[in-house]
């Protein structure tokens, strides 16, 4: 397939509209051009605010403005989230006091918690609390579940606000598992201000901090800053750290959780 640059970029936008995300490697293969050519196309389209570059590809620019509802996010990058959840759960030890942030990746973490005893879990995620209690009742782990109070956010099935933040200051956690909408060398970010305040407090009250995010979050900067990247103990992601981040002297533990089957859409 030989296309003029403008035709190629139109094809890229059509694929982006259809799938919500695109990858450099699959585009280069389908269009029979080099990855460098696709990267130049994506850079050009990003300057026109027609897409947002992320690690390995791009997402629709509108993704930067509006957070998808919880139910829609649950169907996105399922294999990656499952692998990330398993890797995160492996870090939980008997007797730990942990805090679990909101988000669909955290549900996969909860699903993977098994075999530990004496664990106290604090969360402001409504579905995470429900699933924790189900697993506790089924004796898949032993411990205590504490649901934080505050203002309910139905679209994200979360609890946040001033009361939630006040309650978080009363705890000391061994480990925090933090969700996000963006990871860059400069820091971790999210869509919602109130939820990001809660995430920041979770980090401040914890000895170890693990940021969970799939590859679509890499290179993305969202509106609300949570923390500097170096405030995290480690990032757990389904892709390795981008090579150019290492060249920028990003010095953080990176746990690469490879999904058993890829959820990446090819074009």
Beta strands, then each sheet from edge to edge (+ up, - down):
strand 1: 21-23
strand 2: 51-54
strand 3: 57-60
strand 4: 97-100
strand 5: 119-123
strand 6: 143-147
strand 7: 151-153
strand 8: 158-160
strand 9: 173-179
strand 10: 182-184
strand 11: 187-190
strand 12: 206-212
strand 13: 224-227
strand 14: 234-237
strand 15: 253-256
sheet 1: 1+ 3- 2+
sheet 2: 6+ 5+ 4+ 9+ 12+ 14+ 15+
sheet 3: 7+ 8-
sheet 4: 10+ 11- 13+
end
